């Protein structure tokens, strides 16, 4: 583990490219479990390529170097190449996210975020699967050692965009936009094959809530991964969501009912299920090597249930936990959400806002909500309406929010994946994604 050389000794920096190539060649018989990322800080404008900026970016990798037998090569042009053993994509991506945030106001970063296709800031190499690709990367760095220092940075975008934290404005949304009840009904999955013949009633809801109090739901909790699609790499799981499928509750308790036929009763039921997961999850053995996410009602955060959850998960000291708050829950009481967000952040949790429609996503005041992730619910209807200028505004909002933060969920067929990729999204979740 080490920085290949100290960044304070600038006269030695040109030799880093030689050290990188030597390191790459020595890895020939030791590639298993290794991956690398090259962060193209040479693409930054001059004002953000000062020595203290580069030192701070390099220091962000330091915790991973000791943990994962790592090497960091700060190249002469400002680029960073970090190679690690048995490090997850999620761990590395968390560092990249910090670096993106650090340079979020750089005009060239904004220009790169607007580009289609692969991420221009980072080049990822799975050394175990593509050793030659890593050697080629090292050779390219050596060959360009002198010339890249003379090249001008990537052209600044001609029309400066807002900083990442600023909200995207949407003045084109028609006055006939559906009401919130219609909007949130729409983003739920279509009527499911095999659903009950009648809609849920308040009496049914009371019956379910009573049964859940004593019911062991451990065998009903499933996982669904959020996966990263980057370039030609095999999709990588970033974290897994733990949840109780509505169909399981329906089958076990009220097979004659369609539990999500009424959007308002469904939301109440969903919060009851989420609280049940909150109490059941600490008792389960975490078989996943990934971070986990669970849905959490805002009102549950200051309850005894969450205090007990926090105590038990803290004792196990496993992988990070992401708490997902429904957009409807957030809008119902924004001050309560902000208090809950601050409370869980202090305890080390990360925050995701889920159940966001594509149209609401474009109108979010994200600098106020300040979530780590934003999860958009894919809807074929929404995707069909996002054409021309609307689609471009949606893409722009994704770029401003940050590709590492935006997830497209409910991708139950190939259409969701195709739409997300066309909009610049790289994180996906859904039944179709599970098959890839």
N, C-alpha and C positions, 0 to 999 in steps of 0.2 A: 504494500500500500504506500502510495506516495504521490505528491506532485512530482512530475518528472524532473523539474527543477524549480527553484523558487522564482516566483514572478517578480520579486524585488530585484533580481539580478538581470536587468534588461539586456545587458550585453551578451547573456547566454541564451536568450530566447531564440535566435535563429537556429540553434542546434536542436531545438525540440523536434523539428521535422525529421532529423536523422535518428533521434532517439525513438520516435514513433515508428519509423520503418523497421528499426532493429527489433523493437518490442513485437511488432506484428509478425516478423519472421520467426521469432523465438516461440510464438504461440502455436506453431503449426501442429504440434502433437498435444496441445492443451486447450482446445477450442470449446469443449463441452461446457454448456451453461453460460458461456460468455456472450455479451452483447456490448455494443458501443454506440455512442452518439457523438456527432460532430455538430457543435453549435456555431453557426456562422456569424460571430460577432463582428467580423470584418465588414458585414453588410450595414452596420450601423452608421449613422451620420457622425461626423467628426466630434461633435459636442458630446456624444455618448460613448466615444471610444477613448476616453481619458483613462489613465492608469488606474485610478481608484475605482472606476466603473468595472474594468476588466478584472481587477482583484476581487471585487465583491461578487461578481458572477462566478469566478472560479471557486471562491470560498463556499458557495452554495452546494458544491459537490462533496465537500470535505467529509460530512458524516457518512456518506456512502463508500468512500475510499477505504476506510478502516473496516467497515462491516462486510465489504464484498471484494476484498483483495484487489482493489482498484488502482488504476494509473490514470492520472490526468496530465494531458500535454497542452500547455498554454502556448499556442503557436505564435510565430513572429508577427503575423498579420492581425492578431487578436482573437482568432478562432480558438475554440476549446474542443479537444477530443478526449472523451472519457470512456474508458473500457472497464467493465465490471464483471464479476463472476457471480452467478446465481442471484442476480438482482432482478426484481420484477419490473415489468413495464410501468406499473403504478408508482413504484418508488422513484424511478428515473423521471417519470413524467411530472411528479410533484416538484422536482428540482427545476425542470424546464418551465413549469408553470410560474415558479418564482422569478425566473429570469425574464420570462415574457412580461410579467407584471412590472419588473424593475425598469424595463425599457419600453413600456407601453406608449410613452409619448413621443418616441422616436419616429420621425416621418417615414423612414425607410421600413420600419417594422409595420407601420400602417399600410404602406404600399404592398409589402409582402402578404399581409393578411387579406388584401383585396384580390390577390392572384388566385386563379383556379388551380385545381390539381394538388400536387404534393406540397408539403410544408417546406417553404424555402429557407426557413430559419434553421431547421434541424435535418440532419441526414442520419438515419438509423441503420445499423448493420447488426444482424444476428450472426455473430461470428461462428457459432456452432453450426449454422446452416449455410453460411456464405463466407467462408474464410477468405476466399480469393477477393471478394468484395472489400474486405477490410484491408487486405494488402494493397489493393488498387487505390483505396482511399489514402493510405499512408504514402504511396508513391506520388499521387497527385499533390498532396500537401508539400512534399519535398520539391517536386518540379516547380511548383508555383511559389516557393518560398520567397524568391526575390520579386517576381513580377506582380504578385498579388498586392504587395505593399504599395506599388505604384498605381494600381488601378483605382479609379474613383469608385465610391460606394454606389450601391444600386440607386437609380434615379428616384428622386423624391416624388411623391405623388403630387400632381399639379393642383389638385383641389384638396387641401388638407382636410382630413376627417377628424371627427371628435375623438378625444382620448377614449380609451377602452371603457372607462367607467361611466361615460356620459350616455344618456338614454338615446335611443333611436326615435326619431319623430315620424309619425305616420299620419299624413294629412289626407291620404287618399281613401281611408276606410269609409265605405258608404254609410249614409245615415240609416240604411235598412239593415245594418249589422245585427245579428241575432241578439236577443237579450241574454243576460248572464245564465239564466236557467237553460235556455236553448243551447248556449255555447257549451256549457259544461255537460249537458246531456249528450251533445254531439260528440264530444271527445272520448266518451266511453266506447268500448267495443260494441259493434252492431249486435242486434239481438242474436243470442247464441243458439245454435242448433241444439235441440234437446232441452231448452229451458222450459220451466213450468208453464202451464196453460193460463195462469192468472197472475196479475200483478201483486206485489207485496203490499200488505196493509199495515197500519200502525200496530194492530194486534199481533200480526206475524212478527214484526220487528221486536216487540216486547218479548215474545216467546223465544226468539233467537238470543236476545241479550241475556235472558234468564238462563238459558242452556249453556251459554259461553262461560258463565261464572264458574261452573264446576267441570266444564269439559276439558279433557286433555287434547290440546291441538298440536302437540309435537309432531305427530305423524302427518298433519295437514300442511305444515310449513314447507314450502318449496323454495328453490333458489333459481334465479334467472340472471345470467351474467350480462354486464355491460362490456362490449368489446370494441377494441380500437382497430380501425381499418386504415392503415398507413401505407401508401404506395403499393408495392407488390408483396409486402410482407404478409405472412399468414395472420389472420385476425387474432389479436391477443386479448385475453380477458383482463379487464382493469379492476373491476370489483363485482360482487354479486349481491343482488337484492334478495332478501328473505321476505316472503309474503305468504298469505293464505289465499289460494285461488277461490274466487266467488263460487265457482262450480262445485268445489268440494263441500262448502258449507250448505249450498243448495241441496246437494245429493244427500248429505248426512241428516239435515234437519227439516227442510221443507221442499221436497222434490216436486211438489205440485206448483211451486211459485217461481216466477221470474224475478229474482231479487234485485235486478238493476232496472226494472221497468219504470220505477218512479225515481227520478234523479235526486230528489230531496231525501227520501227515505234511504236511498242507496248511500248517500253521503254520510248519513247518521250511522248506518250499518258499517260502512268502511272504517269510520273512526273507532267503532267498537272492536272490529277485527284488529285494527292497528294496535290498540291498547292491549289486546290479548297477546299479540306477537311480542310486544314490549315486555310482558311478564314471563312469557314462555322461553324466549330466546336465551337468556342467561343460563337456563337449566340444561340446554342442549350442548353437546360437544361440537365445537366448531371444526368441521372437517375440511373447511376451505382454507387454502393458503392465501386467499385474497382478502382485501378489505371487504366488509359487509355493509350493506345499507338496509335500513328498515324505515317504513313510514311511521311518522310520529305526529299525532294530533297536537296542535299548539297548546291546547289546554292541559295536556298530559305532562308537559315539561316541568311544571312546578308541583306535580303530584307526588304522593308517596310511591306510586308505581315506578315513576322514573328515577326517584332517589334510590330505590332498591335495584333497579336495572343498572344504574351507574355504579353502585357499590359492587355488584357482582361482576360486571364486565371489567371494572377497574382492577379487581382482584385477579382476574384471569390474564390481564395484560396481553391480550392477543393482538390481532391486526386492527388497523384503524376502523372506526365505525362512522358511517355517513348517515345522518338523519334527514329523511325526506319529508318536507312539509308540502301539503297540497296547496295549489294556487288558490283554490276556493277558501281554504282555511286561512291563508294569509290575508286575502282581501276582506274576509269577514271581520278581522280585528288586526289591523296592521301594527298598532302599538304593542299589542300582546305578542305578535310574531317577533318584532324587533327585540323585545325583552327576552323572549325564549331563545332567539338566535344568539344574543350576547351571552346568555347563561350557558348554553351548551358549548359555545366556542371557548369559554373560559375553562371548560372541563376537557378540552382537547378533541371534541367532535367536529366533523366537517358538515356543512349544510348544503342541501340540495332542495330546490323548489321544483315540484313535479306537477303533472297534470296541466301543463301550459299549452293552450292552443297556439297555432302558428300566428294568428292575428294578435293575441294578447302578448306573445313573445316580442313582437315588434314594438309594442307600446310600453314595455316595462320601464320603470324608473330604477334601473339595476344598480345605480350608484347608491340608492337608498336601501334597497333590499340586500345588496352585497352578499349574495350566495356564492358558494364555491362551485356549484353546478346548477345548470338550468335544464330541466328535462321536458322536452316538447313531446306531446302526444301526437303521433302520426295519424293523419286522417286523409283518406283518398279524396274526400270532398274539398278539404282545405288545399291540398296539393293541386287539385284541378283549378282552383281559383287563383293560385299563385302563378301568374303568367306575366310576361312582359315586364313592365316597371315594378309590379308588385313582387315578382320573383327576385328582381335585382335588389330591391329594398330588403327583402328577407335575407338574401346572401350577405348584404352589407351589415345587417344586424348580427348575423352569425359571426362575421369577422370581428366586429367591434366587441362582442361579448367574449370572444376568444374560443378558438377551435377546441382547446383542451377542457372547456367548461360546458359545452353544449352537447346534450344527449338527445337522440331521437328514439323514443320508445314506441311500443306497440307496433313494431315492424313485423307483422305476422305473415307478410308475403314479400315477394321480391320488389314490389312497387315502393315500399317504404325505404328500402336500401337504395334503390335507384334515385328516388327523389332526394334523399339526404345527401348522397354524394354530389348530385347536381347543385345542391345548395351550399356545398363546402363543409358539411358536417362529417366528422370522422369517428364519432362515438355512437354506437347503436345498441338497441336492446329489443328483443321480441322473439316470438316462436321461430320465425324464419332465420334469425341470426343464430339461434341455438343449433341449427342444422348445418351451419357452414364451418 
